[in-house]
Amino acid sequence: MTASAHGPAQGPAPDLALAEPVERVGRGWTATLSLANGAIWVGWFGPLQILLASQAEDFAPGTGMSKEAVLAWVTGAGAAVSLLANPVFGALSDRTTSRWGRRTPWIVAGTAGGALSLLLLGAAGGPWTMALGWCLAQLALNAAWAAVTAAVPDRVPRLQRGAVGGWLGAAQILGVVGGTGLATLAGGVTAGYAACAAFTLLGVLPYVLRHRDIRLPRAARPAWSWRGFLGSFWLSPRRYPDFGWAWLTRFLVNLSNSLGVMYLLYFLRDRMHHSDPEQGVLILTALNASMLLATVVVAGMWSDRVGRRKPFVTCSGVVMAVAAGVIALSPTWTGTVVASVLLGLGFGVFASVDFALMTDVLPKALDRGKDLGVINAANAVPQVAAPALAAPIVTYLGGYRVLYAVAAAVGLAGAVLVNRIKGVD
C-alpha cells in the first residue's frame, strides 16, 4: 500500500480500491501528501489573507460599494463555487478508472488549473475579472483538494488517521503562513499571485511522481445515471445521524473561525489603527501557526493512542471560542495576540482529530471522495455565510466587538454538539 515506484496505478483488484486499509502508510507517503495539501492551501490563503483584500480596496472606488462589500461579494461567490466543486469532483474521482488511479489525475489537473487561475487573478483589472479569477481558482483547487483528502481513507488505517490528519493539519497551517508570506513579501499583487501559483503547482509534484495511486477496475464502477449521481449527494441525517452531526459540528467551528479572520486586515487597520496592518496579519498568522504546530501532530497521535475523538474536538472548540471572546472583550493588539495563541492551540487539536473523526463516519467505501467532499463543504459554506453575517454586524450592529462575540458563541455551539455523535468515542 505504500509503494513509491514510478508508473501506472496498482492492479485491477477491487479489494485494493474499496477495502478498509489495514497496512500503515510510511513517512514518505505522509510527508509528500502533506506537502501537496499545504501547497493547495498556499493557493487559497495567499489571496484570502492579503491579495483579495488589497484588490478589493483598489477596485472599490467607483463601484458604489465599500471595500468590505467588494471583498464579501467576491469571496462569497468563490465559496459558493467551492461548495459545489468539492463534492462533485470527489464523486468524479470515486468513479475514475484511469491507469494512474482515481485521485492522481484530479490532483494534477486541479493544481494546474488553480495555478493558471491565480495568474488570471493577478492580471484582474476590476471586480468582475477578480471574481471570475477567484471562482475559477476555487473550482480547480477544490478538484485537487477533494482528491488529496480522499487519499487518506483510501490508504490509511483508522488508528493511524489521527497522526496523518495531524501532519495534514500542520501542512495546512504552514500553507496559510506560506501563502500569507508570499503574498506579503513578493512585491505587489501580481507578483504575489505568481508566487502562490508557482508554489501550488510545484508542491504537488513529489506526491504524484513518487507514489502510485490505487486503480479502480471498470467492473467496480457503478452504472452511470444522472439521477443516481445527483441523488447521491443527499445523505439523510435521519439515516446517517453521525454523519449529519459531524457535518454540523465542522460547519459551526469553521464559521466561528471565518468570522474571526475574514476582516482581520480591516480590523487592524480601521479599529486598531495599526501602523502596518499587512505586517500585523503576517505576525499574527505566524504566531497562530507556531501554536498550532505545537499541538496538531501530538493531538492526532494521542487521539489514535487512546482511541477517542470527541473529547479532543470538544475541548478544541471551547478554546477557539474563548479566543474569539478575548478579542470581543479586549479589542487591542495585546488581546489579539493572546487570541492568536489560543486559536492556534485549539485549531491544532481540531484540525487533526476532527479530520480523523470525519473519516470514521463515512458511510461507504465506494463514495469516500464524494462523502468527504460533502463534509468539506462545511469548510466552504462558512465562507459564504461569514461575509453575509460579518458585513452587517461590522457596519450596522455594533462593529468588531459584536462580531467576535458572535464568533465565540458559534464556536461554543459547535464544541457542544459534537457530543451528539454516538458511533465514535
KAPEQUI-V183912 format. One line per field, one symbol per residue. phi: phi as a letter, one per 40 degrees, with the letter a starting at -180 (. if undefined). A space follows every 50 residues. Layout:
# KAPEQUI-V183912
phi=???
This chain:
# KAPEQUI-V183912
phi=.bdbcchcccdccccccbcccbcccccccccccccccccccdcccdcccb cccccdccccdgcgbccccccccccccccccddccccccccccdccbdcc hccddcccccccccccccccccccbaccccccccccccdccccccdcccc ccccbbcdcbcccccccccccccccccccccccccchhcccccccccccd cccccdccccbccccccdccccccacccccccccbdcccbccccccccdc dccccdccccbdbcccccccccfccacccccccccccdccccccbccdcc ccccccgbbddcccccccccccdccccccbcbcccccccccccccccccc ccccccccccbccbccbdccccccccccccddccccccccdccccbbhgc ccdcccdccccccccccccccbcbc
